[in-house]
Every structure is written in structure tokens, then in C-alpha cells.
Amino acid sequence: MPSFKVVYGDGSVAKQTKVEISFDGGGMASGFTDNQGYVSISGSSNSGKIYVSGREVHRGSLNVGEVRAK
């Protein structure tokens, strides 16, 4: 289950923000960050693409501690 923190370019946390993951091999899942910017999303793969508010912010391994929203 991918679990990571979402921050903006200026370092502020992305509170209550929609996060979607497109898993390699198929499937999508989504969730919302908490008030500290953390989100955990169940899925079928350890690699794929992460989207924050509809924009792709990461591609590759989902074993990341933090992603930056654009």
C-alpha cells in the first residue's frame, strides 16, 4: 500500500487534497491527504503514476516518502 506525504513547491503541506494513482499493469485508486499532507492508497502494484489534483507529479516506484505537487 503506497503511503506518502504531499507537499507543494514552497514546502507547505497539501491538506485535504485529492491524490490518484494509476498502477502499472492496470487499475486506479484515489484518496485524500489528511491535515498533515499524508495519504495511504491500497493498490495492486508498487509502481505507477501519482496525480495530485489531476496533474501528474510522479512516475515510477510508489515506494516514496514524499511527492511535490506542481
Helices and strands as residue ranges (DSSP letters): E 3-8, E 18-23, E 28-32, E 38-40, E 47-52, E 55-61, E 66-69
